[in-house]
Amino acid sequence: MTQVLDKPVQLANPTVAERTARRRALLEWIAIHSLGVAAALFFTLPFVFVVLTSLMSDQQTLTRDLVPDTWQWSNYTRVFDTPGFLTWWKNTLIYAGLGTLLTVASSVPVAYALAKFRFRGRNLSLMLVISMMMLPPQVVIIPMYLFWAKQLDLSGTLWPLIIPMAFGDAFSIFLLRQFLTTIPNEYLDAARVDGCGEFRTLVRVVLPMAKPGIAAVALFQFFYAWNDYFGPQIYASENPGAWTLSYGLESFKGAHHTDWNLTMAATVLVMAPVILVFFFAQKAFVEGVTLTGVKG
């Protein structure tokens, strides 16, 4: 007959060093998340304030209240009833949409050549592209305006802003070139062995693999065109029928300088498309920017 002796299980007490490490890890977790919450509130609260103000009555916007007594959703209808607002929307969609399409279509072949072709002067061409990125648009605005307005008589329209996008954009070319360098050359060589020319290789092989980079370029260009104020002010200010939302919003603010609820409602309507586009395309955008090595 065997006798089993039950020995009490002894729980190891944490040492002083372990308790200190746990306490430090907890404090670090609290500090990091506190900073994250503070940063989120810093960027979110102004937008929340704009939305809440847009839903107030005319009289309540002149008080210190932060929350509407009654939610005036009709303010957004009143904004669309403003003469010219729908025209500004149409012009902005044409400018941003067509401009983005032309920029991507014209920048991809140039970026592909700089990334995958070997030719004399390639490094010099890349340096010229980078130099164009460093050149502020205000430097060349006078000769450009004289060319488009005096020579081609296109002042009062958005075409002086849209047509140049058909000839590539320095930042878009550089961004796409950085992404295309990450695509292995073996895929391109295999396509050439199968009989594909350079154009077919670009369309069938490179473009499907470059979707994140193209999405990043398209979003950058769309955001730039949607928020552009300088260009429409220079070329389209004399023709209210060619105004965009960014420029027309200034006129709207002047006409409704005491109606802060309508001004904030118009601001929300201008910001909403950009927020929605980024929300639905953020995965491709972040992946494209990460793989191209662009930070900022």
C-alpha positions in Angstrom: 0.0 0.0 0.0 1.5 3.3 -1.1 0.9 6.5 0.6 0.6 9.6 -1.4 1.8 12.7 0.3 0.1 15.9 -0.9 2.5 18.7 -0.9 1.2 22.2 -0.8 1.8 24.2 -4.0 3.9 27.2 -3.3 3.1 30.3 -5.4 6.2 32.2 -6.4 6.0 35.7 -5.1 7.1 38.3 -7.6 10.4 39.9 -6.9 10.8 43.6 -6.5 12.3 43.9 -10.0 9.3 42.1 -11.6 6.8 44.4 -9.8 8.8 47.4 -10.9 8.8 46.2 -14.5 5.1 45.6 -14.4 4.4 49.0 -12.9 6.6 50.7 -15.5 4.8 48.8 -18.4 1.5 49.9 -17.0 2.5 53.5 -16.7 3.9 53.4 -20.2 0.6 52.0 -21.5 -1.4 54.7 -19.8 0.9 57.5 -21.0 0.9 56.3 -24.6 -2.9 55.8 -24.7 -3.4 59.2 -23.0 -1.4 60.9 -25.6 -3.3 59.1 -28.3 -6.7 60.1 -26.8 -5.4 63.7 -26.4 -4.3 63.8 -30.1 -7.6 62.3 -31.3 -9.5 65.0 -29.3 -7.3 67.7 -30.6 -8.1 66.8 -34.2 -11.7 65.7 -33.7 -13.2 68.4 -31.4 -12.9 71.3 -34.0 -14.9 69.1 -36.5 -17.5 68.3 -33.9 -17.8 72.0 -33.1 -18.4 72.8 -36.8 -21.1 70.1 -37.1 -22.9 71.1 -33.9 -22.8 74.8 -34.9 -24.2 73.9 -38.4 -27.3 72.4 -36.7 -28.1 75.4 -34.5 -30.6 78.1 -35.1 -29.6 81.6 -36.3 -30.1 83.1 -32.8 -28.3 80.3 -30.9 -25.1 80.6 -32.9 -24.6 84.0 -31.3 -24.7 82.5 -27.8 -22.1 80.5 -25.9 -24.1 77.3 -26.3 -22.2 74.3 -27.6 -25.1 71.9 -28.2 -28.2 72.8 -30.3 -31.4 73.3 -28.5 -33.3 72.1 -31.6 -31.5 70.3 -34.4 -31.9 72.4 -37.5 -31.3 69.9 -40.3 -32.9 72.4 -42.7 -29.7 74.5 -42.6 -28.2 72.1 -45.2 -31.2 72.5 -47.5 -30.8 76.3 -47.2 -27.2 76.0 -48.2 -28.1 74.1 -51.4 -30.8 76.7 -52.1 -28.0 79.4 -52.3 -27.6 80.5 -55.9 -24.4 79.1 -57.4 -23.7 76.4 -54.8 -24.6 73.5 -57.0 -22.6 75.0 -59.8 -19.6 75.2 -57.5 -20.1 71.5 -56.7 -20.2 70.6 -60.4 -17.1 72.6 -61.2 -15.2 71.1 -58.3 -16.2 67.5 -59.3 -15.0 68.2 -62.9 -11.8 69.8 -61.7 -10.9 67.1 -59.1 -12.2 64.1 -61.1 -10.9 65.0 -64.5 -7.7 66.4 -63.1 -7.0 63.2 -61.1 -7.7 61.0 -64.1 -5.3 63.0 -66.4 -2.6 63.1 -63.7 -2.6 59.4 -63.2 -2.8 58.5 -66.9 0.1 60.9 -67.7 2.3 60.1 -64.7 2.3 56.3 -64.8 4.2 55.9 -68.2 6.9 58.4 -67.1 7.3 56.8 -63.7 7.5 53.3 -65.4 10.2 54.5 -67.7 12.2 56.1 -64.9 11.9 53.0 -62.7 12.5 50.1 -65.2 14.2 51.5 -68.3 17.9 51.9 -68.7 18.8 54.9 -70.9 21.3 57.7 -71.0 20.2 60.6 -69.0 17.8 58.7 -66.7 19.4 60.0 -63.5 19.3 63.6 -65.0 15.6 63.2 -65.8 14.9 62.0 -62.3 16.8 65.0 -60.9 14.7 67.3 -63.1 11.5 65.8 -61.7 12.7 66.3 -58.2 13.7 69.9 -59.0 10.2 70.6 -60.3 8.9 69.4 -56.9 11.0 72.1 -55.2 9.7 74.9 -57.5 6.8 76.8 -55.9 3.9 77.4 -58.3 3.9 81.1 -57.4 7.3 81.5 -59.1 5.9 80.7 -62.5 2.3 82.0 -62.1 2.8 85.2 -64.0 4.2 83.7 -67.3 1.7 80.9 -67.0 -1.2 83.3 -66.6 0.0 85.4 -69.5 0.1 82.2 -71.7 -3.3 80.9 -70.8 -5.1 84.2 -70.5 -3.5 86.3 -73.2 -2.4 83.7 -75.7 -5.1 81.1 -75.5 -7.9 83.3 -74.0 -8.9 80.7 -71.4 -9.2 83.1 -68.4 -12.5 82.7 -66.5 -12.4 78.9 -66.9 -10.8 76.0 -65.1 -9.1 74.7 -68.2 -5.7 76.4 -67.4 -5.7 74.2 -64.3 -7.0 70.9 -65.9 -5.0 70.8 -69.1 -1.5 70.9 -67.5 -2.4 67.8 -65.6 -2.4 65.8 -68.9 1.4 66.3 -69.0 2.2 64.7 -65.7 2.9 66.0 -62.2 6.3 65.9 -60.6 5.2 64.7 -57.2 3.0 62.0 -58.7 5.8 60.8 -61.0 8.3 60.6 -58.2 5.8 58.8 -55.9 4.9 56.2 -58.6 8.5 55.8 -59.5 9.4 54.9 -55.9 6.6 52.4 -55.8 7.4 50.8 -59.2 11.0 50.1 -58.1 9.6 47.7 -55.5 8.2 45.5 -58.3 10.6 42.7 -59.2 12.0 42.8 -62.7 11.5 39.0 -63.0 7.8 39.6 -63.6 8.5 42.1 -66.4 11.1 39.7 -68.0 8.6 36.9 -67.9 6.0 39.0 -69.7 8.5 40.0 -72.4 9.5 36.4 -72.9 5.9 35.6 -73.5 5.8 38.1 -76.3 4.4 41.2 -74.5 5.6 44.6 -75.6 6.4 47.4 -73.2 2.9 48.9 -73.4 1.2 45.5 -72.9 3.6 44.7 -70.0 2.7 48.0 -68.4 -1.0 47.4 -68.7 -1.2 43.6 -68.0 1.6 43.3 -65.4 2.7 46.5 -63.8 -0.7 48.3 -63.4 -2.4 45.5 -61.4 0.6 45.2 -59.1 0.8 49.0 -58.7 -2.8 49.6 -57.5 -1.8 50.8 -54.0 0.7 53.3 -55.4 -1.8 54.5 -58.0 -4.5 54.8 -55.3 -2.1 56.9 -53.2 -1.3 59.2 -56.1 -5.0 59.6 -57.1 -6.0 60.5 -53.5 -3.2 63.0 -53.2 -4.2 64.7 -56.5 -7.9 64.5 -55.7 -7.4 66.2 -52.3 -5.2 68.8 -53.8 -7.7 69.7 -56.6 -10.7 69.6 -54.2 -9.0 72.0 -51.7 -7.3 74.2 -54.3 -7.9 77.9 -53.7 -5.0 79.5 -55.3 -5.6 78.3 -58.8 -9.3 79.1 -59.1 -8.6 82.5 -57.6 -6.1 83.3 -60.3 -7.9 81.9 -63.4 -11.6 81.7 -62.5 -12.3 84.6 -60.1 -13.7 86.8 -62.9 -16.4 84.3 -63.8 -18.7 83.1 -60.9 -19.9 80.3 -63.2 -16.4 78.7 -63.0 -15.9 79.0 -59.3 -15.1 75.9 -57.2 -16.2 75.1 -53.7 -13.0 76.3 -52.0 -13.3 79.7 -53.7 -17.0 80.0 -53.6 -17.0 79.2 -49.9 -15.3 82.5 -49.3 -18.0 84.3 -51.2 -20.7 82.4 -49.3 -19.1 83.4 -46.0 -19.2 87.0 -47.0 -22.8 86.8 -48.0 -23.7 85.1 -44.7 -21.2 86.6 -42.3 -23.8 86.7 -39.5 -25.4 83.3 -40.2 -22.7 81.1 -38.7 -24.9 78.0 -38.8 -25.2 78.3 -42.6 -21.5 79.0 -43.0 -20.6 75.9 -40.9 -23.2 73.8 -42.8 -21.5 74.8 -46.1 -18.1 74.0 -44.6 -19.3 70.5 -43.6 -20.6 69.9 -47.1 -17.3 70.9 -48.6 -15.3 68.6 -46.2 -17.6 65.6 -46.3 -16.6 64.2 -49.8 -12.9 64.3 -48.9 -13.5 62.6 -45.5 -15.7 59.9 -47.2 -13.2 59.2 -50.0 -10.3 58.9 -47.5 -12.4 56.7 -45.2 -13.2 54.2 -47.9 -9.8 54.3 -49.5 -7.5 54.6 -46.5 -6.3 51.0 -46.7 -4.9 51.4 -50.2 -3.7 54.9 -49.4 -1.7 53.9 -46.4 -0.3 50.8 -48.1 0.8 52.9 -51.1 2.4 55.6 -49.1 4.2 53.0 -46.9 5.6 51.1 -49.8 6.8 54.2 -51.5 8.7 55.3 -48.4 7.0 58.7 -48.3 6.5 60.1 -44.8 5.2 63.3 -43.4 
